[in-house]
Amino acid sequence: MTTAIIGLGNMGKGLAQRLSGQIPLLLASRNPDDAAALATTLSGAQGVSVEAAIEGADIVVLALGYDAALSVAALPQLVGKIVVDLTNPVLPDFSGLQIGHTTSAAEEIQKVASGARVVKGFNTIFAGLFATDRAATSTVPVFLAGDDHDALSAVAALVEKAGFVPESVGGLDGARLLEPLAMLNIRMGYGLGKGTSRAPTWTEVAA
């Protein structure tokens, strides 16, 4: 499936690099020159406008801050698309979340993009993991939450192509749990100085 990545900060760029050569990629940024420049370094990628990226894609990844993602979610071109929300609605000083527990960034984006199928994903990993060898992330889970089975399956396949393990947590309301989990990872990585070469996972313990 053709995948658009909107936003080319550390997460968007890293994901694009992991997917290079595996699927058609449409890259878009506030600065079109940045998208065009990155596309020249990747196989199967094109740098285009935000609107053109959405129109040409089956899956649209919102690799943006929460407020910017909400703005893009309102674009009519998203109707019928699978939308991957990897945002975390953090406060400006990264001390906590703007919203949580009774709603989530993913659910608010779904309200705005009412004609799209939103899946939460990639929000619990640091961007630095994209730059590591694929073997190093082959057992790292990317947790997914979404209400549409086909959309979840499509994003799970994208996760695998990026070199991670998809792990569904159920409906989109599961994002209310994934976003605080990401905040915990941010606190441990930055606030407690444990670094960003880490990701949350679950271990099955033999009886």
Number of C-alpha atoms within 10 A of each C-alpha: 14 16 24 32 28 27 24 22 14 15 24 23 22 20 23 26 19 19 24 19 13 13 16 16 26 28 30 28 22 12 11 14 13 15 24 19 12 18 23 12 11 16 16 16 25 20 23 21 19 21 15 15 25 29 17 16 20 17 26 25 27 24 26 23 16 20 13 13 21 20 12 20 25 17 14 15 19 23 17 14 19 24 29 27 29 26 26 25 21 20 11 9 7 14 12 17 18 14 17 16 13 8 15 26 26 30 21 15 23 21 15 15 24 16 17 21 23 29 29 31 29 25 23 26 23 20 19 13 20 24 12 13 11 14 10 12 17 13 13 20 22 23 25 29 25 26 15 15 12 12 20 25 15 15 23 22 15 20 23 15 15 21 22 24 19 22 16 18 16 16 16 21 19 22 29 19 15 24 27 21 16 22 20 16 22 25 17 15 17 13 13 10 10 13 14 16 12 18 17 14 12 7 5 5 5 4 3
